[in-house]
């Protein structure tokens, strides 16, 4: 079995040949031979391959097999992981910068993919959290958020492969070794090396280059026999498949698809930040409802004690005492339910944050004040039409369908391809260094014109493209109308919530006065304690309802900014309006 140093020696012999092909694709020459014409069709260009490929088979067939086994191992998985992460993250940040620049906000400091938690390394927390803390934690640890981020990253990796296929030469190679023998026969071997590369041309054609060598050992005392070959071909469409942009349509669509995916990811992040903000404010609201429940219990306890005192002095009835006791028990039950609801909501919020449910957290921060959002409908609609990411995607997808129609129109043309081929083989030699690739050469140039006897499929494809364009125009018009309805509805909902908050404030003031009046009248004996109990319960309900309306109002403000295309979420999850 060859040693590791032997394996690396084989690799080092391969590297010059690969570099030779890479240089060939870069400027059409081999190595330091600028005198050789582009694509190296002349015989003299073949001679430069000798210096790069000499010694490829000196290790024999065992090293060839060991070389393949070495590359099949997992020793380079760590470096591959790092390279893939760097390449994917560069593409992600490139497209994210385009999306965020479109809404006129500076690019925020980015977080590498490695910084995103997998939920296996999140410690149990025991601390107080404000809104910024919860947004940051959820961005790092929320499972759905991580999955969305990974999906975007996978799309970027796929685009990296597509870019490679279209913009850079694609290389492949193989080493083979075959042993054969039989009864009364010596064991013979045939070892081969093949290196190939291909490159898309901006004209729509494809250039392919291949170089190979073979070592034959018949197992007898005869010297080993070496042979080599080189081939190059160009296939260029002249009618169907030729034209501006047509050759790179696959790359163009892949780039745009990643842009659409990135926009969808940004919209997801906006919705995600709004949802976390709403749940945070809902929990703050529930904490205040706990305080209201405690106040209600104290009020009902006072009413119960008062009813018993009045009954003892003969100015109250036993019915008033029973009624006050029932109201007190109901208030305590409501308080218990409110406490349990808060605990359940807090545990669910821990899951949303992506932290262990065993964590002990306390939410702190100011309850949201009522924001003043004075937005004119015309300005809101103008902003939405210019900045909405989903509307931008719909507009770009309309352009995609228009481009597909042009491609289908080009597809009605017949195939007319120009094919240029060159091949060169060496004669058999006993010494590898004596190989001359120009010993046997072949050339061919030809045109291949299709006779389109059956154009049904192409004609139908063109008609389908026309229908698809008409449908996409209708869809874009519908999307534009829906954007208008959404913005109008958001403004109306915001105005309605503001009006309800004003009514709620007046209701709280009215119920507070009613409670005070009922307590005074009960002391005077002009009313029963039922009025006190009902007024106290109504005041508690009014306060709780007002809390919900304030939260809904603040979330609606964020929704409005999102619908106008003016909401951006930084990489840390902070909302930027």
N, C-alpha and C positions, 0 to 999 in steps of 0.2 A: 504493500500500500504506500503510495507516495506521501512524503511529508508535507506539512503546511507550507514550507518554503518552496517546495516544488510546485504546489498549486498556485502560489502567488507568482512564480516565475512564468507559468502558463498565462496568467492574467496579464502580466506585464508585456508578454509578446503579443497579446491581442490588442492592447491599448493603442499602439501606433497605427494599426490597420483601421480601427474605429476613428481615430483622429484624422486619418487620411480621407475617409469618407466624409467626415464632418467638414473638413476644409474644402472638399470637392463641392459640397452643397453651398458653402458660404460664398465662394468666389469663382467656382468653376475650374479651379486649378488643383494640383496635387502638391502638398507640402510647400516648398520654396521654389516652385517652378512656374513663375508667372508667364513664361513663354508658351505654355501649353494652352490651347484654345479652350473657350468655355465648353463645358460638358465633356471635354477630353475625348473627342471622337477619333483623333489621329492616333496612329500606331505608337508613336513615341511616348504618348502619355502613359501607356501601359508599363513602360519600363520603370517608372517611378514607384510602382507598387512593390517592386522586389525588396527595396530597402525597408519597407514598412511591414512586410509579411514574412520576412525570412525567419526561420527558426520556429515556425508555428507548430510543427509536428515533431520537433526534436525530442519531446518528452514521451512520445509514443501513445498508444491507444489507452493505456491505463491512466495516464494523466488526463486524457480527454474525458474519460468517464468520471474521474475524481473531481475534475473542474465543474462538471454539471452538478454533481452531488453537493459540492461546496456552495454553489449558488442557490440550490434548493433548500439549504438550511435556514435557520432563523437567526443567524448571528448578526444580520444587519437590520433586524426589525426595528431596533431602537432608533437608528439613524433614519430609516424610512418613515417612522412615525413623526419624527421632528421635521423632516423635509415636507411631508404632506401637510402638517399643521401650519408651517410657515407659508407654504404656497396657498393653501386654502384661506388662511387668515388675511393674506395680502389682497386676495380677490374680494373677500367679504368687505374689508375696510374700503377698498376702492369703490365698490358699488354703494356702500352705505354713505360715503362722502358725496356721491352724486345725488342720492336721494335727499340727504339733509341739506345740501346746498340748494336744492330746488325750492325749499321753503325758507331760504334766506336766514339760516341759523348756523353759527359757526360749529364746526365739527368738535364734538366733545372728546375728552381724553378716552381712549379706547381701552377695553379690557381684553387681554389675550384669551383664547379659548381655554387654556390650561387653568385660568383663574375661576372658571365656572365650576361650581361644586357638583359632585355626583351624588350628594346626599348621604355618602358613606363617611364623610369627614366633618359633619356638622356637630359641634359640641352642644351639650345641654346648657341652655342659657338660664341665667338667674339675674335679670336686670330689668330696668325700666326702658321702654322704647317709645320714641316719638314717631311722627309720621315719616320723617326722613329715614330713620332707622329701619322702619318696616319696609319701605320701598327698596332700600338698599339690600336688605336681607332677602326679600322675595325675588329680586333680580338675580341674586347669586345662587339661591337654593331652591326656588320653586321648580318642581319637577316638570311641569308643562312648559315653563319658560325655557328650561334647559333643553328639552326636546325640540322646541321650535328653533332655538339657536343652533342645535346640532343639525337640524334639517337644512337650515340655510347654509351651514358649513359644508354639508354633503353636496348641495347644489353647486357650491363654489368649486369643490374638488372635481365634480363632473365637468364644469366649464374649463377647468385647467387642462383636462384631457382633450377636450375639443379644441382648445387653443393650440395645444401641442400638435394635434393632427393637421391643423390647417396652416399654422404659422411656422412650424419648425420641422426639419426632417425627422422622420420616424425610422429608427434603426432596429434591426433584429439580427440575430446570429444564432448559430448552432454548431456544436461539435458532435461528431458521431464516430463510433468505432464498432466494427463488426468482425467477429472471429468465426471462421468456418473450417471444417475439416471432415474427415471420414475415415473409413477402414483403409489402411494402407496409404493414407494421405497425410501430408504435413499440414499442420495448422497454419492457415493463412489469415491475414487481417487486412482490412480496408478502413482507413481513418480519413475523415473529411472535416473540413472547416468551411463554413459559409457565413458571409457577412452581407447584409442587404440594407438598403435604405430607400426611402421614397419621400417625395416632397410635392405638395400641391403648388401649382404655379398660379400667378395672379390672372393669367389668361384663361384659367379653367382647366388647363391640362394637368398632367401628372408625370413627374420624372421619377424613374426607378433605376437604381444602380445596384449591381450585385458583384461580389468577388468571392472566389472559392478556390480551394486547393484540396488535392487528394493524395494520400500516401498508400501505396499498394505494397504489401509484403507477402510473397507467396509461400513463405515458410521454408524455402530451400536456401541454398547457399548463394543465390543470386542477389545482387544489390537491390535495395528498396527503390521503387519507381515513384517519382513525383510528377504530378500534373496540376495545372492551374487554369482558371478561366475568369473572364471578366465580361459583364454585359451591362448595357445601358439602353434605356428605351424612353421615348416621349410619346404620350398620347394626348392629342390636342383636338377638342371639339371645335368645329368651325361654324355650325349653325345651331342646332339644338344643344343647349347647355353652355353656349358661349354668350357673353354680353356683360355689361357693367353690373357688378354685384352678384350675378348669378353663381359664379363658382364658389363664393363664400357665403351663400345663403344659410347653410347649416350653422356656420359660426355666428353670423348676424343674429339668427333666431335664438341661438343658445345664449348669446350675450343679453338679448332683450328678455328672455325668459328669466334669467337670474335677476335682472332689474325688477321684473314684476314680483318675483319671490321676495326680494329685499323690501319692496314697498309693502307687500303683505305683512312681512315681519315687523315693519315699523308701525303699521296699523294695529297689529296684535299687541305690540308693546304699549301703544297708547291706550288701547282698551284694558290691558292688564294693569297699567298704572292707575287708571280711573277706578277699576274694580277694587284694587287694594286700598285706594284712598277712601272709597265708599265704605268698605268693611271696617276700616279704621275709625271713621267718623260714626258709623253705626254702633261700634263698641263704646266709643265715648258717649254716644247718646244713651246706650243702655246703662252705663255707669251713672249718668244723671237720672235715669229712670229709677235706678236703685235708691238714689237720694229722695226722689219724689215718693217712692213707695214707703220709705222710712218716715217721711213727713206725714204721709197719709195714715200710717199706723199710729203715729203720735197723736194726730188729730182725732182719729177714731177712738183711741184710748182716752183722750180728754173728754170726748162726747160720752163715752161709756161711764166714766167716773162721774161726770156731771149728771147723767141720767140717774145713776144710783143715789147721788146726793139729793137730788130733787125729790126722788121717791121717798127717801127717809124723812124729809121735812114735810111731805104730804102735798107738794105742788106738782109732782109728776106721777106717771102711772107705771105699773109693772110692764105694760106693753112697750113703753118707751125704753125701758131697761133691756128687754129682750131684743128689740130692734137695734139698739146701740151695740149690744153684745154680738149680734149676727154681723153687723157691719164691721166690727173690730176683727172678728174671725176671718171674714172675707178679705179684709185688708192684709192680715198676716199671711193668708194663703197666697194672695197676689204677690206679696213681697218674696215669699219662698219661691214661687214660680219665676219671678224676675231674676232672682239670684241664680237659679239653675239654668235659665235661658242664657244668661251672661256667661256662665262657665262653659256651656256647650259651644256658644258662639266663639269664645276665646280659644277653645281647643281646636275648633275648625280653622280659626285664623292661624294657629300655629302650623297647621298642615299647609295652608296657603303660603306661609312664609318659608316652608321647607325646613323647619327646625323640629327637633324631637318634641313629641307631645308631652314629655316629662318636664320640659322647660317651664320655669316659673317666671312669667313676664308680667309687667304692669304697664299699661298704656298711659302715657302722659302727653300733655300738650293742651293747647287752648281749643275749646270747642269753636268750630268755624263761625266767624262773623258773617253777616250777610254782605256779599260782594255787590258792588255797583257795576253792572255790566250794561252800559248804554250803547247798544249796537243798532245802527240803521240797517234796515232790510237790504237796501240796494248795496251798501258796502259789504254786508255779510255775503250776499250772493256773488259779488265780484271777487271777493277773496276766495270763496269756495271754488269757483270756476278756474281760478288761477293756481290754487295751492293744493286742492284735494288730491291725495295720492291715488285713490281708486279711480278718480276721473282722469288723471293723467294716464293711468294704465289702460283705461277704456279707449282713450284717444290714440295711444300707441298701438293697441291691438287692432284698431281700425286701419292704421298704416300697415300693419303686418298683413292683413287680409288684402289690401290693395297691392302690396308687393307680391303676394302669392298669386294674384290674378295676372300680373306681368309674367311671372314664372310659367304659369299655365299657358299663357299666350305664346311664350317662347317654345313651350313643349309641343305646340302644333307643328313646328318645323321638323323636317326629317333630320336624321342623324347624318352628319358629315364629319368624319374624324380623320385627322392627319396622324399617321403612325410612323415613327422613326425608330429603328432598332439597330443596335451595333453589338457584335459579339466577338470575342477574341479568346482563343484557346492556345495553350502551349503544347508543344510536343513532349513526349515522355522523356524525363531526364533521371539520371542516377543521383544527381546532386541538386538539392533544392535551390541553391544559389544560381544554378545554370538555367532556371526556367525563363523562357522568353514568351511573354503572353502574346506577342505579335506573330507567332509562328503560323497561326491560322485565324484569319479574320473574315467576318461576314457583315454585310450592310444590307439594310432594306429601308425603303421609303415608300409609303403608299397612302392612298386615299380610299376611304370606305364610305360609300353613300348608300343610305338606306332607301329602299323603295317602299314608301308608306302605303301598302295596299289596304291595310285595315287601320283606320284612324278613329274607330268608334270610342275606344277607351280614352284617348287623348281629347277627343271632342267633348265627351261627357265630363272629363276632368275640368276642362275649361269652363263648361257651362256650370258645373258645381261651384267653381271659384267665383263666377259672376253672382250666383245665388248667395254664396257665403258673404260676399261684399254687401249685397243689398240687406241681408239679415244683420250684418254688423253695423251698418248705418242706422238701422232701426234700433238696435240695442244701444248704440251710443246716444241716440236721441232720447230713448227711454231713461238711460242713466242720467242724462243732463236734467230731465224733468224730475227724476227722483231726488237729485241733489237739491233742486229748488224746493221741493216739498219738505225734505228733511230740515233744511235751514229754516224755512217758514215755521214748521212745526216746533222746532227747538226754541225759536224766539217766542212763539205763543205760549209754549209750556213754561218758559222762564217768567214771562209776564204773569201767567196764572199763579205760579208758585209765589211770586212776590206779593200778589194780591192776597193769597191765602195766608201768608205770613202776617200781613198787616191785620187781617181779620182775626187771626189767632192771637195776636197781641191784645187786641181789644177784648177778645173772649176771656183771656186770662185775667185781665183787669176786672172784667165784669164778674167772673166767678169768684175772684178774691173778695170783691165787695159783697157778693152774695153770702159767702161764708161768714164774714164779719157780721153782717146784718142778721143772719140766722142765729148765730151764737148769742147776740145781744137780745134778740126777740125771745129766744128760749129762756134766757135768764128772767125776762119779764113775764114769761108764761103765756105769751101771745101765740107761739107756734110750738109744734112738737119737735122732738129731736130728729124726726124723719127729714125735715128740711135741712138740718145741719149735716146729717149723713149724706144726703144726696148732693148738697152743695160741695162738700169736701171731695166726694168721689168725682164729681164733674170737674173740679179744679185740677185734680190729678190727671184725669184723662186729657184735659186741654193742654197741660204742660207737656205731657208725653207726645201728643200729636204735633205740637209746635216744634219739638226737637226733630221729629221725622221730617217735617216740612223744611226746616233749615238745612238739614243734610241733603235732602233732595234738591234744594235750590243750588247749593254749592256744587253738587255733582252735575247738575244741568248746565252750570256755567262752563265746566270742563268739557262736557259733551258739545256745547255750542262751539267752543274754540276748536275742538276736534273736527266738527262738521265744516268749519270754515277753513280747515287746513292750517291752523295757526298753533297747533299743539305739538310740542316736541318733547320727547323723553330722552334724557341723557343716558349714557351707558350705565350709570349708577342707579337709574330708575327715577331720578328727580324730574318732576314735571316743569317744563319751561313753556310759558305762554307767550 
